[in-house]
């Protein structure tokens, strides 16, 4: 069963940085596009960033462009989200999910041309001084 495990969240001051990891269990990631999502209390889940299976194509929500960087290390079976210049509006539970088909954006939502799978428990990011 395809399973992803998110880690790397924590408490950081405004302007600080965190690197989130999305590790695959039971399968190899190199055939899958990966999306990062977040959900803050009382809000709907939104897309943050996505990366193609090769890593050659990346996309970001407007709210994180220039601050977040998505990358992947297929040899380590892991996708990363480097988050810099964190803002008070960034706190949320961050999730990753995999898609065997391409991912695309519609508004602030990441969709799969197939379906998203492997949702983990998420990792909590808190930004506070």
Secondary structure, DSSP 8 states (H G I E B T S, - for coil): --EEEEE--EEE-TT--EEEEEEEESS-GGG-EEEEEEE-TTS--EEEEEE-TTS--EEE-TTTTTTEEEEEETTTTEEEEEE-S--TT--EEEEEEEESS-EEEETTEEEESS--B-----EEEEE--
